[in-house]
């Protein structure tokens, strides 16, 4: 990591994220994620961990990501984006600021590519090619209620 750029920003700039079912935040924290169609929002947020520690264990366990969809957030500067990872069944969705720096990125190894984004107030719904639907709070995706 260099200067003020976060580790997540560095990875995003290289179009990579760890191959881990997780929500990665710009401050370097991360949360385990589990897809669960019966859970609120389609996800279960698990234990918190540090992105740097995960990468220290295996710095090469990274997926290439390819954005497929992007939506401007209404009434503010920023974007939601989604797409696919390098393994076929991988999918991701993310929130970017006006400079296209990631505020958070969610990666799911069995989510399949996320190709649809719908915004409703402060909530966003991401739908994958296999019909997986995940809804998150765009400001605090780690808080499911």
LOPANU-313910 format. One record per residue: residue in one letter; z, y, x of N, C-alpha, C in turn; chain. Coordinates in steps of 0.2 Angstrom, whole numbers, plus 5000, padded with zeros to 4 digits. Example, Ala and Ser with C-alpha at 12.3 -4.5 7.8 and 13.67 -1.06 7.14 Angstrom:
BEGIN
ATOM  res   n_Z   n_Y   n_X  ca_Z  ca_Y  ca_X   c_Z   c_Y   c_X  chain
ATOM    a  5039  4972  5066  5039  4978  5062  5039  4984  5066      A
ATOM    s  5035  4989  5064  5036  4995  5068  5039  5000  5064      A
//
This chain:
BEGIN
ATOM  res   n_Z   n_Y   n_X  ca_Z  ca_Y  ca_X   c_Z   c_Y   c_X  chain
ATOM    x  5000  4994  5004  5000  5000  5000  5000  5006  5004      A
ATOM    x  4996  5011  5002  4996  5017  5007  4998  5023  5003      A
ATOM    x  5001  5028  5006  5003  5034  5003  5007  5034  4996      A
ATOM    x  5005  5038  4991  5008  5037  4985  5005  5032  4980      A
ATOM    x  5000  5029  4982  4997  5024  4978  5001  5018  4977      A
ATOM    x  5002  5016  4971  5006  5010  4969  5002  5004  4971      A
ATOM    x  5006  4998  4972  5003  4992  4973  4998  4990  4968      A
ATOM    x  5000  4991  4961  4995  4990  4956  4989  4994  4956      A
ATOM    x  4989  5000  4958  4983  5005  4959  4979  5002  4965      A
ATOM    x  4982  5000  4970  4978  4997  4976  4974  4991  4973      A
ATOM    x  4977  4986  4970  4974  4980  4967  4968  4982  4962      A
ATOM    x  4970  4987  4958  4965  4989  4953  4959  4992  4956      A
ATOM    x  4960  4996  4961  4954  4999  4965  4950  4993  4968      A
ATOM    x  4953  4987  4970  4949  4982  4972  4947  4977  4967      A
ATOM    x  4948  4979  4961  4946  4975  4955  4949  4968  4955      A
ATOM    x  4956  4968  4957  4959  4962  4957  4966  4963  4954      A
ATOM    x  4969  4957  4952  4976  4956  4949  4978  4949  4951      A
ATOM    x  4985  4949  4952  4987  4942  4953  4986  4937  4947      A
ATOM    x  4984  4931  4949  4983  4926  4944  4990  4923  4942      A
ATOM    x  4992  4927  4937  4999  4926  4934  4999  4928  4927      A
ATOM    x  5002  4924  4922  5002  4927  4915  5008  4932  4916      A
ATOM    x  5006  4938  4916  5011  4944  4917  5008  4950  4915      A
ATOM    x  5013  4955  4914  5012  4962  4912  5014  4966  4919      A
ATOM    x  5010  4969  4922  5011  4973  4928  5011  4980  4927      A
ATOM    x  5017  4983  4929  5018  4990  4927  5016  4994  4934      A
ATOM    x  5014  5001  4933  5013  5005  4939  5019  5006  4943      A
ATOM    x  5025  5005  4941  5031  5006  4945  5032  5000  4950      A
ATOM    x  5028  4995  4949  5029  4989  4953  5033  4983  4950      A
ATOM    x  5036  4985  4944  5039  4979  4941  5034  4976  4936      A
ATOM    x  5036  4970  4935  5031  4965  4931  5036  4961  4926      A
ATOM    x  5033  4958  4921  5036  4954  4916  5032  4947  4915      A
ATOM    x  5035  4942  4915  5031  4936  4913  5029  4936  4906      A
ATOM    x  5023  4934  4904  5020  4934  4897  5018  4927  4895      A
ATOM    x  5019  4925  4889  5017  4919  4886  5014  4921  4880      A
ATOM    x  5008  4918  4879  5004  4918  4873  5007  4914  4867      A
ATOM    x  5009  4917  4861  5012  4913  4856  5010  4917  4850      A
ATOM    x  5005  4913  4846  5002  4916  4840  5008  4917  4835      A
ATOM    x  5013  4914  4835  5019  4915  4830  5023  4921  4832      A
ATOM    x  5023  4923  4838  5027  4929  4840  5025  4936  4838      A
ATOM    x  5029  4940  4838  5027  4947  4836  5022  4950  4841      A
ATOM    x  5016  4952  4839  5011  4954  4843  5007  4949  4847      A
ATOM    x  5009  4942  4846  5005  4937  4849  5008  4935  4856      A
ATOM    x  5013  4939  4858  5016  4938  4865  5023  4937  4865      A
ATOM    x  5026  4933  4870  5033  4933  4872  5033  4936  4879      A
ATOM    x  5037  4941  4879  5039  4945  4886  5045  4941  4889      A
ATOM    x  5044  4939  4895  5049  4935  4898  5053  4939  4904      A
ATOM    x  5054  4935  4909  5058  4938  4914  5055  4943  4918      A
ATOM    x  5059  4948  4920  5056  4954  4924  5056  4951  4932      A
ATOM    x  5051  4954  4935  5051  4952  4943  5047  4958  4946      A
ATOM    x  5047  4958  4953  5043  4963  4956  5037  4961  4959      A
ATOM    x  5031  4965  4958  5025  4963  4960  5024  4962  4967      A
ATOM    x  5028  4966  4971  5028  4965  4979  5030  4958  4981      A
ATOM    x  5036  4956  4977  5038  4949  4979  5033  4944  4977      A
ATOM    x  5030  4944  4971  5025  4939  4970  5020  4939  4975      A
ATOM    x  5017  4945  4977  5012  4945  4982  5014  4943  4989      A
ATOM    x  5020  4944  4990  5023  4941  4997  5023  4934  4997      A
ATOM    x  5024  4930  4991  5024  4923  4991  5017  4920  4992      A
ATOM    x  5012  4923  4989  5005  4921  4990  5000  4927  4989      A
ATOM    x  4999  4931  4995  4995  4937  4994  4987  4936  4992      A
ATOM    x  4985  4929  4993  4978  4928  4991  4977  4925  4984      A
ATOM    x  4982  4924  4980  4982  4921  4973  4980  4927  4969      A
ATOM    x  4974  4929  4969  4971  4935  4965  4965  4933  4961      A
ATOM    x  4964  4936  4956  4958  4935  4952  4954  4942  4952      A
ATOM    x  4948  4941  4952  4943  4947  4951  4943  4948  4944      A
ATOM    x  4943  4955  4942  4943  4957  4935  4936  4961  4934      A
ATOM    x  4934  4960  4928  4928  4963  4926  4929  4966  4919      A
ATOM    x  4929  4973  4919  4930  4976  4912  4924  4975  4908      A
ATOM    x  4925  4974  4902  4919  4973  4897  4919  4978  4891      A
ATOM    x  4925  4981  4890  4926  4986  4885  4931  4991  4887      A
ATOM    x  4929  4997  4884  4934  5003  4886  4934  5008  4880      A
ATOM    x  4940  5010  4878  4941  5015  4872  4945  5020  4875      A
ATOM    x  4943  5027  4873  4947  5033  4874  4952  5033  4869      A
ATOM    x  4958  5035  4872  4964  5035  4867  4963  5042  4864      A
ATOM    x  4964  5042  4857  4963  5048  4853  4969  5053  4854      A
ATOM    x  4966  5059  4855  4971  5065  4856  4975  5065  4862      A
ATOM    x  4972  5062  4867  4975  5062  4874  4971  5060  4879      A
ATOM    x  4972  5061  4885  4968  5059  4891  4971  5052  4892      A
ATOM    x  4966  5047  4893  4968  5041  4895  4963  5036  4891      A
ATOM    x  4964  5030  4893  4959  5024  4891  4963  5018  4890      A
ATOM    x  4960  5014  4886  4962  5007  4886  4956  5003  4888      A
ATOM    x  4957  4998  4892  4951  4994  4894  4953  4986  4894      A
ATOM    x  4948  4982  4893  4949  4975  4893  4943  4971  4896      A
ATOM    x  4944  4965  4897  4939  4961  4900  4941  4954  4902      A
ATOM    x  4937  4952  4907  4938  4945  4910  4940  4944  4917      A
ATOM    x  4943  4938  4919  4944  4937  4925  4939  4932  4928      A
ATOM    x  4940  4930  4935  4935  4926  4938  4935  4919  4937      A
ATOM    x  4940  4916  4932  4941  4909  4931  4938  4907  4925      A
ATOM    x  4935  4911  4921  4932  4909  4914  4937  4910  4908      A
ATOM    x  4942  4907  4909  4947  4907  4903  4952  4913  4904      A
ATOM    x  4951  4917  4910  4956  4922  4911  4954  4928  4907      A
ATOM    x  4959  4932  4905  4957  4939  4901  4962  4944  4903      A
ATOM    x  4961  4950  4903  4965  4955  4904  4964  4961  4899      A
ATOM    x  4969  4965  4899  4969  4972  4895  4974  4977  4899      A
ATOM    x  4972  4983  4898  4976  4988  4902  4975  4995  4899      A
ATOM    x  4980  4999  4901  4980  5006  4900  4979  5010  4906      A
ATOM    x  4974  5015  4906  4973  5019  4912  4974  5026  4910      A
ATOM    x  4976  5030  4915  4977  5037  4913  4970  5041  4914      A
ATOM    x  4971  5047  4914  4964  5051  4914  4960  5050  4920      A
ATOM    x  4964  5049  4926  4960  5048  4932  4958  5040  4933      A
ATOM    x  4959  5036  4928  4958  5029  4928  4962  5025  4932      A
ATOM    x  4968  5028  4933  4973  5024  4937  4977  5020  4932      A
ATOM    x  4979  5014  4934  4982  5010  4929  4990  5012  4928      A
ATOM    x  4991  5012  4921  4999  5013  4920  5002  5006  4919      A
ATOM    x  4998  5001  4916  5000  4994  4916  4993  4990  4915      A
ATOM    x  4994  4984  4917  4989  4979  4916  4992  4972  4914      A
ATOM    x  4989  4969  4909  4992  4962  4906  4986  4957  4908      A
ATOM    x  4988  4952  4911  4983  4947  4913  4986  4940  4910      A
ATOM    x  4981  4936  4907  4983  4930  4904  4977  4925  4906      A
ATOM    x  4980  4919  4909  4975  4914  4912  4972  4910  4907      A
ATOM    x  4975  4910  4901  4972  4906  4895  4970  4911  4889      A
ATOM    x  4969  4917  4890  4968  4922  4885  4961  4922  4883      A
ATOM    x  4956  4920  4888  4949  4921  4888  4948  4929  4888      A
ATOM    x  4941  4930  4889  4940  4938  4890  4941  4941  4884      A
ATOM    x  4945  4947  4884  4946  4952  4879  4941  4957  4878      A
ATOM    x  4937  4956  4872  4931  4960  4871  4932  4965  4866      A
ATOM    x  4937  4965  4862  4938  4970  4857  4945  4974  4857      A
ATOM    x  4944  4980  4856  4950  4984  4856  4950  4989  4850      A
ATOM    x  4956  4989  4847  4957  4993  4841  4964  4997  4842      A
ATOM    x  4964  5003  4841  4969  5007  4841  4972  5010  4834      A
ATOM    x  4978  5009  4833  4981  5012  4827  4988  5015  4829      A
ATOM    x  4987  5022  4829  4993  5026  4831  4995  5024  4839      A
ATOM    x  5001  5022  4840  5003  5020  4847  5003  5013  4848      A
ATOM    x  4999  5009  4844  4998  5002  4845  4991  5001  4846      A
ATOM    x  4990  4995  4850  4983  4993  4852  4983  4986  4851      A
ATOM    x  4977  4984  4848  4976  4977  4847  4970  4974  4851      A
ATOM    x  4971  4969  4855  4966  4967  4859  4964  4960  4857      A
ATOM    x  4957  4958  4856  4955  4952  4853  4950  4949  4859      A
ATOM    x  4951  4942  4860  4947  4939  4865  4942  4935  4862      A
ATOM    x  4937  4932  4866  4931  4929  4863  4933  4922  4860      A
ATOM    x  4940  4920  4861  4942  4914  4858  4946  4915  4852      A
ATOM    x  4947  4921  4850  4951  4923  4844  4958  4925  4845      A
ATOM    x  4960  4925  4852  4967  4927  4853  4968  4934  4852      A
ATOM    x  4973  4936  4848  4974  4943  4846  4981  4945  4849      A
ATOM    x  4981  4950  4852  4988  4953  4855  4988  4960  4853      A
ATOM    x  4994  4962  4851  4996  4969  4849  5001  4971  4853      A
ATOM    x  5001  4977  4856  5006  4980  4860  5007  4987  4859      A
ATOM    x  5013  4990  4861  5014  4997  4861  5011  5000  4867      A
ATOM    x  5006  5005  4866  5002  5007  4872  5007  5011  4877      A
ATOM    x  5012  5013  4875  5017  5017  4879  5022  5012  4883      A
ATOM    x  5024  5007  4879  5029  5002  4882  5027  4995  4880      A
ATOM    x  5022  4992  4883  5020  4986  4881  5025  4980  4882      A
ATOM    x  5030  4982  4886  5035  4977  4888  5040  4976  4882      A
ATOM    x  5040  4981  4877  5044  4981  4871  5041  4978  4865      A
ATOM    x  5042  4972  4863  5039  4970  4857  5045  4970  4852      A
ATOM    x  5043  4972  4846  5048  4972  4841  5045  4970  4834      A
//
